[in-house]
Amino acid sequence: MNDKSSPRKFSRRKFVQGVSTTIIGSYVLTPGVSKISEKLEAETKEIASGKKPLNLIVNKVRYELMISPETTLAEVLRNELKLTGTKLICNHGECGGCTVLLNGEAIYSCQMLALDAGEKEVTTIEGLLTGEELHPIQKAFVEHDGLQCGYCTPGQIIAAQAILLKNSQPSKEEILTGMSGNLCRCAAYPNILKSVLAAAGYLTEGTNR
Amino acid sequence: MAVKIIKSKNFVETDFVESLAEVPVEEYKPWPENDKLKIVGKPVSRIDAYEKVSGTASYTTDKFLPNMVYGKILRSPHPNAILKNLNTEKAEKLEGVLKILSFKNCPEISWYYDTSLLFDKNLRYQGDEVACVAAISERIALEALKLIEVEYETLPFVTTASEAMMSESPKVHGWGNILDGKPDTYVRGDVEKGFNEADQIIEEEFNTQVVVHNPTEVHCSLANWDDDKLTIWDSTQAIFSVRDTVAASLKIPSSKVRVIKKFMGGGFGSKLEAGKHTIMAALISRDIGKPVFISVDRKEMNLAVGNRPDSNQKLKIGVKKDGTITALSHISYGSVGAYPDSAGCSWPLKTIYLCPNVKTEEYSVLTNSGRSRAMRAPGHVQGTFALEAIIDDAAEKIGMDPLEFRLKNYAETDQVFNVPYTSKKLKDAYLKGAEIIRWKRRNKTPGSQNSEVKNGIGMATQIWWGGGGPPAYAALKLNRDSSINVFAGSQDLGTGTYTFIAQVAAEVLEIPVEKIKVDIGDTDFPYCPLSGGSMTAPSVAPAIRDAAEQMKGKLISAAAAILNLPEEELMYSQGLVSSIKEKDKKISITEIVSKTRNRELITNGAREKNPDGYATNSFGVQFADVSVDTLTGKVKVNKIAAAYDIGRTLNPKTLYNQIHGGIIQGLGYALFEERLLDRKTGKVLTTNLHSYKIPTIKDAPEIEIAIVSQFDPLNSSIGVKGVGEPAIIPTAAAIGNAVYNAIGKRIRSLPITPDKIIKALYS
């Protein structure tokens, strides 16, 4: 959390970029008598395997990672950070299951290379909570039963958040358009719409059927 | 409470299954109407909603174990081929590859009712399994698949049922393409005589397409061994079936296999059986000593894990001028793909309408394509589309209103088994649905509007089983703080199983739902049936009630001992046992449990038997209001009115949601969903969610639901009937009839796409 306010003088990323060739060279030439620390040795191996450093800010926490360049943002979130709320349903940008916020905009995280998300603010479903307390949109999805199996739900809720971040009073048509990239095979759509309408403040208690 | 063992006969999807079941000797009085209950029937929010909206619900795809590795499957690219040779040398050398399983090193494990093997050298459809690679990452496993060298001998193939039935066509298996060599037939009365008595005879032919389940969570399993004990996390609707199939395949006792499923991303019937990938994960895991996770991708989802079979249906109906149906006949052909399954779809025609003379022939035909599996109301969806169309056409022919015609031929009893129904409120549903949609608005002459966009109204009836039955068990643990744990080996597919279980226990013990913790989806818990056939709630809810009622009995018994009073003098209410005579003599659950040495009380409940000599069915009707653009051919569904007799409503919130889902899936089936298979190459063209269209939020019509039933008084002490499948059954038929009412042309094949409308209107 403090990373932004107190930038480190010595960034591992810069260091690695700057001296990687030399290190690899010395490692290869004199493996037995290397004075490189174990940590650097490990990093060197990763560089040799083609991995790249990635500085990722997810749910306001900064992560420093080494990843293969072909890794998608969705893969990093799920496999590296274990933020499994983000779901891979089609992995082709067709269903919206992997929707996350990138600097406040909804994107399909399966369609973005993780390296392209470097230094940007990523918000996943887990990031909407405050401690154990649900976000009002999440509460609306509970109250209005905007889900069945729940697998597409994180993507639906993030898509709704993206709509409401832009416009706190969207029309029904704007909500439908904004949510139309998120497939729900259980087809809980009427209740998803109701949940988003409620989150936007259009519905009051007692309309929960 | 005393129990006994009986022979129980239940309807599971398309078959009657007989098994021994333990049932309570004494049965409880049915609950009264919902307005006299406190928790059941109320719109309680899902108790598992927090996990689902917070992203913390752990699905099988989200399970990570230390050292776990990933498996990917190589599949045949050909519709029919023999695997001549397989060279895995290069793939094995790829860094990170741990194991490659194929016919070369895998034991022979029988599959598809002994018609094939886990790894068979005969590959009978595009997608049949060739090999499985396990590697330290999914990407490496996928890379390795490309390095496997395979030599195929390609063979001629058949892709459609009509082609496959010709004698000169290639045989998918050696023994011919018609399953069992003949159709499933049913005869009641004398159809020839019936048709002779008719004033009008109508014959029509209908076709429906193949559609794919496409649940959001892909099929996947994670297998892990500890010594000789195997644990499998599986995205499944049937934990016990998976356990037993895995045990049989690996030739190990079922007791050594534990299957867990806490959350799943949909199934719709495709996850009712163990997948080949599950067995592969278990085999490889045992071999390499690491947990193995195998998942399929979206393309494989559209090729290899089931579909709703297509149908070609020939119907014939005889009617008298007064509206009496004198005879019905039905011949259907459906392609089950490359391995045995059922494509029959005659049931609705046999039972919905009063008719003494019925004959049906159902052909299930093998083709070189992905095998079908039960899909939400298998058979009924396609059968109802055709039946309800010809019913409308017959009514028109004799100049009768379609609703009046249906009421005229209303069947009060089950005509196949010749027994009464435990309850049937279809008539009320007809009238309620007609009122909601304002039936009188319909065009008296179909297609008579002169506008570019024409409106129409249509209706369709549905019947389904949905009575459930034994065996189903549950264990209840009452804790000192008066909270309760329920353990039951059932599954929640997104249907609300977690929640209704908590509601039923809370209702009996008169404590808040929040005090009930529900644990399901684990074969270590008492047995419950698979979650399919709309049988979960009617099977499981009574077992929960039994366990909770017994707990009440235990509390009274314990209170009697503590208070030194006879049991008959005590009553239970809202967490307190008190004396009927002296009101100050009372004791709370917490005090009772604290005084027991073990600090907890445990009961086991069982589902009571179904009543002898009755049939239990769910009934319903949907009315569709559509607009058809006669210039573009586009159909817009404005509104669906759905009226149902599903016995007791356990939770209107989850019930309505499930009905919405069925209707919208039915709308997709009616208007655009279709698996396209290229007849020249035998390959599937719709292998992703871009080309395979499923409904989006913008396709959802206005939906108004009415439940006309209070509770089924005879089926169980809860009186709930299943609704999961009934929700989808009549939608396509109602939309089809509404389109006819709008344009006056009958579209006899699904999906009803714009090109078919335009062709019908202008050619």
Interface residues (C-beta under 8 A of the other chain):
Chain A: S68 E70 R78 K82 L83 T84 G85 T86 K87 L88 I89 C90 N91 H92 E94 C95 G97 T124 I125 E126 L128 L129 L134 Q138 K139 F141 V142 E143 D145 L147 Q148 C149 G150 Y151 C152 T153 P154 I157 L176 T177 M179 S180 G181 N182 L183 C184 R185 C186 A187 A188 Y189 P190 N191 I192 L193 N208 R209
Chain B: P43 S45 R46 D48 A49 Y50 E51 K52 V53 S54 G55 T56 A57 S58 Y59 T61 D62 F64 R139 H213 N214 P215 T216 E217 V218 F263 M264 G265 G266 F268 D297 R298 L493 G494 T495 P652 K653 T654 Y656 N657 Q658 H660 G661 G662 I663 I664 Q665 N688 L689 H690 I694 P695 T696 I697 K698 D699 A700 I703
